[in-house]
Amino acid sequence: MDNHLKAIKIREKINDIRGLARSNLGIGSIYDFLGKKKLALEYKFKAKKLFEDASDTTYLAFTCNHIGKIYFDMGNIPEAEKYNMQALQLFIKKGNGTGMMDAFSLAGQIYYTKGEYTDAINNFESGLSWSRGFGLKDREISSLLDLSRVYTKKKEFHEAKKHLNDAMKLAGETGAKNSFK
């Protein structure tokens, strides 16, 4: 936190808009980690404005995704959906696969929470596809577990078990003990 605050002073002196935005984004992430969601949002919105001013759509997309996740954690589903969809649209426009993977995952969580299981499945499957494309096994496991959870909720136990078994197999292969448990 101290380093980000020091960096803000320096970046203000040299008019480094992108650097200011990244420092605010970092401070917001620290507050989010500490569970101080309102402070996290305050700094994330400062970062969002600065990234907009700098026309940095890549970081703007990540910032919108972060804001959406914080709102989701706070239980504010409409705001979570609004900001995550902004992020997803920007990621798609930029062709940013890792960003799309994160946005699809959050969209899946949002739709699951709303009881819109078909949309949840579609988004989790998109996230799974990107995870596999990038070889990110931990994200692949997470997507498989999310899919299993949705199919369980739909009482489609055969499909739920298939995804759960795939997740368990991959967790065993990669040594991801927490996921395996």
Secondary structure, DSSP 8 states (H G I E B T S, - for coil): -HHHHHHHHHHHHTT-HHHHHHHHHHHHHHHHHTT-HHHHHHHHHHHHHHHHHTT-HHHHHHHHHHHHHHHHHHT-HHHHHHHHHHHHHHHHHHT-HHHHHHHHHHHHHHHHHHT-HHHHHHHHHHHHHHHHHHT-HHHHHHHHHHHHHHHHHTT-HHHHHHHHHHHHHHHHHHT-HHHH-
